[in-house]
Amino acid sequence: MTGNYDEMVSGKGALRPHWRQTMAAIWGMPPEALREKQARASAHLAEADSLLAQGDQAGQRPNWSLDLLPLILPESEWQSIAAGLAQRANLLDLILGDIYGPQALIHDRLLPPYLIFNNPGFLRPLRNIAPVGAAPRLQFYAADLIRMPEGHWAVLADRTQAPAGVGYALHHRSILARTFPEGFRNAPVARLQSSIDLWYSGLRTIGAALSPDPRIVLLTPGPHNSAYLEHVLLAQELGITLVQGSDLTVRSGVVYLKTLDGLERVDVIYRRLDGEYCDPLELRADSALGVAGMIGAMRAGNVIVLNAPGTAVIETPAFAPFLPNLARRLLGTELSLPAVTTWWCGQRGPLEQVMAGIDGFQLQPVFDPNLPPLSTATLPAAEQAALLARLRAAPEQYVAIQRIDPSLAPRLGKDGLEPRPVVLRACVFWADGAWHAVPGGVGRIAPPDHTSPGPIDNTATVKDVWVMSDEPEAPDRTGALRVVAEGRRLKSTLDRLGSRTADDLFWLGRYVERLDYGARLFRAVLGRVADSNPGPRDMAEITLLTGTLAQSGWIPLSVTDIPADSKSLAPAVMDAVAASPLTQSQAALRRLGLSLRDRLSRDMWRTLGQLAAAPAAGRDIDRLQGELNGIVTNVATFGGLVAENMTRGAGWNFLEVGRRIERGISICGIVGSLVSARSAWIELSVRLAFELCDSIITHRKRYLADSYSLPMLDLVLSDRSNPRALGYQLGALQRHLDALVGQDPLAGENQLVDRLLMGLTDAESIASNTIALAAMTESMGESLMVLSDMIAHKFFTHVDPARSVIFGTRNAQGYARGPARAGGRAAS
Amino acid sequence: MKRYTVRHETHYQYGAVVDHGLHQLRLTPVSAGRQRLVQHAIAITPEPDSLTQFSDHFGNGVHSASIESPHQAFSVVLQATVEVAATDATPPDGPAWETIRDQMQGDGFPTPPEIAELTYPSPLAQHSDAATAYAAQSFAPGALVVPALRDLLARMKADFAYTPGVTDVTTAVSQVMESRAGVCQDFAHVMIAGLRGLGLPARYVSGYLRTYPAEKDAGGGLQGADASHAWVSAWCGPELGWIDCDPTNNLIVGDEHIAVAHGRDFSDVTPLRGVIFGGGSHGLSVAVSVTEEPAEPPR
């Protein structure tokens, strides 16, 4: 192969010097060790990605892998790339300042109006909003770079909206540090951490225009976004609060974070949400991801949004041919980093030039750089003609980018090193008055047919990027900064709990217990109906259990009409499992787990993943039983992790309140339903209640007998030492509420729990009266639901969905859309 | 010179309590060109917790109001006094329409560049082959722009039925081209899409029309006078500038129209746009009156 530049090997076949150390480490290991390391690196990547695998993006990147071999660049070369990117970022920010300000560049015919005014990235409400203080509009910019056959790097695409890259780079680096430590040994690889520290201090300096101790948040579209992993990682590394639009509210032109302690002012929004979704009041009215009033808060100078919404206007490659002129005008200098030859076809001269050498170009729609480009050179004849016809009909809608053979970098394949075309994503950020490059980035194996790599999330194979110093690694100067970074991280974990997070944790607790309740009841029924020849006692128990399930709405009433010894009962129960709140609870757990990803430990996350895995379809009783057992065990594991691994903060309290309320409701339901059955079956009912409430062993220890009577229900009702008893749940609720609402005896929540505990002590007097017991448990279950509502109302009312209203030009033609929040609140 | 008092009331009744409402109002009549805003007041109930004003990308005056305590009703009352000067009853015929089209093409750099924005499709005036072909029938090769506009207005009046209720605020141009029915907003969008399809700049104007209460039912008044109105501003070259055309009433706008806001289409000039938290279902009532005053206030 001739055209391509080889990253690792020079024209004379010699290893380039900056690759020597790394390749010595690679060649020093046996092939099987390398393969194992490679597999481990990709497995680490997949594990982190599994948070997406459960969501809407499941299966979107089946072949996502991290190559063990990094892309290595010598420091001197990197310095010139960094300087070129800094210059370019500076230029782009000045152009943005003009586009959203005086528009002199349009007036002076340096920028075609089409590229601004027909550009969906141009957000009109942002016009004439000047940034606060010294903040730039563009604070953070990434470029996709490609190495030309002649050996120099050139810009292929500008990414100015909210480009991903740094979070991934940090992630890849930490994976390689674990799987390929040999590569770092004595190798002077530039560290990323000091960039992150500088980045953070830069954000604080920008925010200082609004507050001496600015609050900075990272605004993400949420777990369903393909770059959510990047958002979580970056927020953690920067030590700033990760928020979704619904966590924020605007009051009188000021942006606030909703916390349990009330509203807290936000000074800097680090935006990872596409600009047009930022504010349903002024931008896309159907956006459920933004914050109504955010643009107004920017206009009032009360918040700094980085990058400002609207920066995406400059992402179109069509700007490229105009940039050299603009650099002369705005910077008084030439661009030091060249761009791949690019033409906007909306002018006759460039169009003719493109037509003359059409096979040397790839064509892209002017405003959608993420669509795959097309080239006449690689299309079948029929499609070639169609493409050319479209180009001639509306040339202004196309950009032509010169086709380049990217440089080749070695990838560790099955049979050793394979040369693959590579594209480099590099990131620069603005801090303390200057642009800085993150010394590294993401290397991507380019698709074979075209050079334009599209968004980073679509990439299959990624590489870490190492900037290799020409001199041996200087002594670690980052020690002091690390202390700062640790303190920052500590601060962010102690951050006040957001209302949405508290809400999510509360419901996480409720759904985990609800799943437990369903699994226990279903497995009790299935264990009995599986028996092909049930005895009278089994049949009575089946009737009792299906009755309990039906009463709490877990199976249709029709199932209780099927005789307990009928062959059709087992299939009916199994069908009911699939349609029951069991699967709904699992769906809710998936959603909550995603939303709480940054709050849960790795182990909790993994356990939740197993809990939320939908039961296999089919009618295999044994298999279903196994899955139900798995749920019960995983709920126990989850409970153990909550007990042993969670910091005792408000978040823990909410999770526990949710669990205790739900478990209390379950116990009330079970006991209430069982004692209302035939009085002749009372012993069986009590025994079943013990079985479902895991209390048989306790019972045997305490009573040394296998007999069951109504007063013994005390063990699952008023006993405050049995974690499966109602009394225990109420005692726990009392403690958690003390922490959340204080010991105020007048607080409604406290009064309610006190009343319930009082009621339990009276239970002894009615212990032999099934009717009174049933009435008591029913009313207690209802009270617990009221308690749930009270807590929701007290703490989570900020989480209301918004609706957009637009009034028509004519009578009674106003219309409303909504409710707007995607997904909505899970049914309770 | 005519002098009008405009009163535009919007009352909004919510089915459930709204805890927080944010609203943007584009209700400040234009004060430029033939029109002068003499006096202007906007009353909002309940009293907003914050009320700010700014000028948008198109130069329209915008009020931004935030109501942050629970409320079940929301109303906005605009009261304004506006003077409007008469136009030339017969504007010159202007250049051939292709001259304007070619200036706007300009090999990527149109003249004047600032108004090129009004030649591109917009959210509610998307490109429509049907609307373009319809407009083209009035714009024969070499036709002068103003007579061509007059012809288009006359044809639209004849071909489209003024029928309230068959469209809503988001109805697409292509649909109106099929049904040939709608209200002022729809006709404005059709005309805009047609002109832009030919390469001519066109903008949307929201505003009011003088009311003739006695004649309203007798058919003597103009269509669209009992609510806010919409029409089209067409670019007729650097010499003539913008000429306002009312496709609903087949006329070149004189001194009976009061302009409030300009934009690419309705979505840029929505008189009231809001986001509310809570609210349930809602009821809306709108009342507009435009009455002529003596040209000179009584001394």
Interface residues (C-beta under 8 A of the other chain):
Chain A: Q103 I106 H107 R109 P112 P113 Y114 F117 N118 R124 P125 R127 N128 T249 V250 R251 S252 G253 P280 L281 E282 A285 A292 G293 G296 R299 A300 W344 G346 Q347 R348 G349 E396 D800 P801 A802 R803 S804 V805 I806 F807 G808 T809 R810 N811 A812 Q813 G814 Y815 A816
Chain B: T10 Y12 D19 H20 L22 Q24 D49 S50 T52 F54 S55 D56 H57 F58 S64 S66 E68 D107 G108 F109 P110 P113 E114 A116 E117 Y120 P121 P164 D168 V169 T170 V183 C184 Q185 S206 G224 D226 A227 S228 H229 A230 F266 D268 T270 P271 L272 R273 G274 V275 I276 F277 G278 G279 H282 L284 S285 V286
